[in-house]
Amino acid sequence: MSNEFQTHLPPISEIWVYLSGSPLLALVLTLSAYWLGLTLYERSQRNPLANPVLIAVVVVTLSISMLDMPYAKYFEGAQFVHFLLGTATVSLAIPIYKGLASLKGRIGVLLLSLVAGGITSVFTAVGMARWLGVDESLVRGLVAKSVTAPIAMGIAERVQASPTLTAIFAVSTGILGAILGRYVLDALCMTAWWQRGFALGVAAHGIGTSRAFSVHPEAGAYASLGMGLHGIVGAVVIPYAVAWWY
Amino acid sequence: MIQGLVQLFIFQALGELVSKFALPFIPGPVLGLVLLLAFLSVLGAVPASIDLVGSSILQHLGLLFIPASVGVVLYLPVLKANAWAISAALVVSVVATVAVTGGLLKVLAKKEPTDE
């Protein structure tokens, strides 16, 4: 009986060829890596160093290189997840709308600080990188890195930067901001939650925002607003600024 | 749930159309965001269906960056060669951005006695 079963079982290499030809493998890999990342993040009491996206990217990267799966092949399957970035961008209207409703006439102050912060972000990153002799192919990826990743990748395509590099720099910026932000704000003796949150949202977008939410709800609401407004303003202004600069 | 998803896709599609035919320098999804924001302002509230789907997607925004970020494998050699300089640039930039945004906000907010 068991012999008969074995003869009907296709060779393992055939199963493998079949599986890697369908998008399922890449999808399962992506989702389970993210699940693992989330679990570790919760286990570590939401330590910003245990960022779930970072963990997932490391796990997927190692897995596909062990499986000898080229990136293009992986992306073919994972593009279904990637596609939702656009939908997520549209959804950002929800926190922005809710944030705008509770503004109490602070919009002018917020917009001025946002513009100053956005300019600082681009010039310090690009300036430092050039000064330290970073390869020019990487420098362009830094231009949109403080904008929330889904929008940053859209901007990247318009300024002939690599969306991949931009996404990596954006995620790194978010993690760094979530870790370092509080020390900078403490050093400035800032006590108002809405100001602290907004600064984190502008500088460290989604990851900074989830950090702000875990500290205080008002900080979180203003952080989403900062992230969302920075996304809209950045998408309009950055392509022009780059065209003018180069 | 389906209702909210359809509505979000419609705004995304409208954004792509406006981007393609009227404002090619702004990414379609951003225009979709602005259109949805305008729609919500007209309504004066967030419909429960859109809120449910949109908030679930945003809660797992990080998941959606993974496919693109895994592309890091294509850039590993050049990133390794520039690792320290890139890290320094990212750290300096994020610290400066928090400081400028927060600092300016603090100074400007003090000048407005109507606040608080």
Interface residues (C-beta under 8 A of the other chain):
Chain A: A26 T30 L31 A33 Y34 G37 N51 P52 V53 A56 V57 V60 T61 I64 S65 Y71 Y74 F75 A78 Q79 V81 H82 L84 L85 G86 T87 A88 T89 V90 S91 L92 A93 I94 P95 I96 Y97 K98 K104 G105 R106 V109 L110 L112 S113 L114 A116 G117 G118 T120 S121 T124 A125 V126 M128 A129 L132 G133 V134 D135 S137 L138 L142 K145 S146 A149 P150 I151 M153 G154 I155 E157 R158 S162 P163 T164 L165 A167 I168 F169 A170 V171 S172 T173 L176 G177 L180 G181 V184 L185 L188 M190 A192 Q195 R196 F198 A199 L200 V202 A203 A204 G206 I207 G226 G228 G231 I232 A235 V236 P239 Y240
Chain B: L8 F9 F11 Q12 G15 E16 F25 I26 P27 G28 P29 V30 G32 L33 V34 L36 L37 L40 S41 V46 I50 D51 V53 G54 S55 I57 L58 H60 L61 G62 L63 L64 F65 I66 P67 A68 S69 V70 G71 V72 V73 L74 Y75 V78 L79 A81 N82 W84 A85 I86 A88 A89 L90 V91 V92 S93 V94 V95 A96 T97 V98 A99 V100 T101 G102 G103 L104 L105 K106 L108 A109 E112 T114 D115
